[in-house]
Amino acid sequence: MEMRNSVSEMSGACQPADEALPLARRALGLLQPTNEPTLAAIPALNILGEINVELGEPDAAREAFLAAATLDEDGTHDGAEKFLWLAQLNEEGGAESVQWFEKGVTVLRREIGALDGKAQQAEVTEELAEKKAKMASALCGVAEVYMTDLSWEEDAEAKCEAAVTEALLVAPESPEPLQTLASIRLSQVRVDDAKAALTRSIELWKDLDPDDPIVPDFSTRISLTRLLMEAEMEEEAIEVLERLVDENDSSVEAWYLGGWCLHLLAEKQQAAGQEKTRTSLLRASRDWLDNCLKLYAMLEYEDDRLKDHADELVKSLNDTLGPSTGEEEEEWEDAEGDGDDDEDEDEDEEMEGT
């Protein structure tokens, strides 16, 4: 029992992954001293898997989760987490990923059913909400697979719809199902429906602190900004991206998307004849893209398509604007204010003309 407690404490401790790894291995050795698999080792195997995920070692993580899944095939001993990890870490993707997701969903559905009758207790209510959010996320994972790896299947669209519909029913206050719904609607060229889903998704968390559990994780919000840009909701996208770089200013992708987004906003201003605002947006775009490329080199980032597009945008911006002055960010803030002033002036002129 002491070793089980120590494993539990390790999983909840804020400890660097490289320091936690030898402790997890030691725990596994104590819980499973021979090569004979034992149920007692499942918590240590799960922690070992999660640590290896954090360390960027997917093969080692997959091996640990597979060992845990073999010991607990129906999830009665240690829940759904290992199955959900295996769905994401699966090398084949496609049908195999769906099978792991569905296995996790089955476990979560069973656990939610058991908790539903006790929902009056506060701690049970919290646990129930967490499991419902996790189940909804797994169903969104199923939908994503049918939109990508299995999109060629005859009934892929129907399975997509079924998965996201159940996710929305299970966790209607979770942003992820709405974001997934928006992705599906964009693929169906139902842009207005996608915009409505994206707006509802953002409304659920935009005023919350970053640490609030309802706020989607960083990578999910990165994906969100791509969807917003695809839906031509650039103003909403740049708001999300500004928040992301405030939280983590070393994200190459966030700076890249921000630069691209500001470039798209500038094009809209050109179409509207707002030349001053357009120029300020272009300069801000270059500033974001410069940050992106500096981080790309410093971090030895690997994404040739991202770099090529960023280089292409910067070259175009330099041809349009001339040499950088380094004052773009301040000008972008001024441009936001100028945009409001321009609207006020237009309204005043309309009032005078009436």
VENCORCOR-V910262 format. One record per pair of residues at least 24 apart in sequence whose C-alpha atoms are under 6 Angstrom apart, sorted by the first residue. I is the first residue (numbers start at 1). GAP is how many residues later the second one is. Records with the same first field share a line. If there is no record, write none. Layout:
I = GAP ; GAP
//
This chain:
17 = 34
24 = 24
42 = 26
80 = 24 ; 27
94 = 55 ; 56
98 = 44
101 = 37
105 = 30
132 = 38 ; 39
133 = 38
136 = 31
139 = 24 ; 28
140 = 24
175 = 26
252 = 40
255 = 33 ; 37
256 = 33 ; 36
259 = 26 ; 29 ; 30
277 = 58
280 = 51 ; 52 ; 55
281 = 51
283 = 45
284 = 44 ; 45 ; 48
287 = 41
//
